[in-house]
Amino acid sequence: MKLQLLKEKIKRYIKILRHYGFKLTITYYLGQQSEEKYFNFRKKMILNFVYNLREKADINNITDMDDMVGRDFPKIVWTMWQQGEAQMPETVKASIKTIKAFAERNECEFYLLTDETLAEFINIPIDITEKYKKKELSAAHYSDIVRFYLLCRYGGIWMDATLFVSPYTTIDALEGDFFTLNHPPLQEGGMGYTVGDFKWSGFFLAGKKGKSYFKNIRDLYVYYVRKYPIFIDYLIMDYFILSEYNVNRYFRELVDKIPILESAENLWFLREHADKLFDENEWEEVLKMTPIMKTTYKINEEEIVTNSYLYKLYQGELNE
């Protein structure tokens, strides 16, 4: 078993070396040893790689598509579960219920997309779809591409299927050319750094259709997947967004205007309090303070604590 794992590891490094060269292979290696210790070095190296990628893809000077740019914010909410509702974990069902409720409260169209229905809305390039079907492209990275195709073509709000939306959340703050969750570093013991310095959250994105930044990130992602059979970083989407932030002055201004989420630590409340016994008063305060919370579908049912927050979520009893 250990020998097999070693062979697979060596094979992966040879593949990275072949496609990325020596410097980025070392960068990848350091990230495997200690992501935190070498974070700044890795960020600089990968970002430089992405800048070069933009030049090769001829993306730097693309502007808004005037015939597609929407004047009004489209009241559409998008989410996706590739396998369909029949294969949906209970926590995802509970999360999507709150997303749908948000859409209904705010008179938005709501679309839960699957692999079967996606073609009704957008045309992902055949070669990209084939990579996904052959498992050469992960479901998570395929979903990254999907969201930028949707936002470019239609605009609206993209929410990951693992988001729990508070009933106090309204669409008012989201309507504009661009919106995402901007939050400061989390408190002690939480996440202390991100590629984008917490200025955006890829799991929650909103904006008008036809905007250059959606198209640029989309096209960069597609170009990357076509050229590189292995990802240099799992969170490559954040590097694509960061490159757009640094290159596109208008996009940078939009991002910098987004208000900071005050109760950032509550963004992960349902994960960090999963085993804690449910407290109705505490939950009500969290709902009032936090518009969006991240959940998870990676659960061992046998380890769920009765009457905990996770138990309530799993049973569909966590009132939204």
Secondary structure, 3 states (H helix, E strand, C coil): CHHHHHHHHHHHHHHHHHHHHHHHHHHHHHHHHCCCCCHHHHHHHHHHHHHHHHHHCCCCCCCCCCCCCCCCCCCEEEEECCCCHHHCCHHHHHHHHHHHHHHHHCCCEEEEECCCCHHHCCCCCHHHHHHHHCCCCCHHHHHHHHHHHHHHHCCEEEECCCEEECCCCCCHHHCCCEEECECCCCCCCCCCCCCCCCCCCCCEEEECCCCHHHHHHHHHHHHHHHHCCCCCCCCHHHHHHHHHHHHCHHHHHHHHHCCECCCHHHHHHHHHCCCCECCHHHHHHHHHHCCEEECCCCCCHHHCCCCEHHHHHHCCCCCC
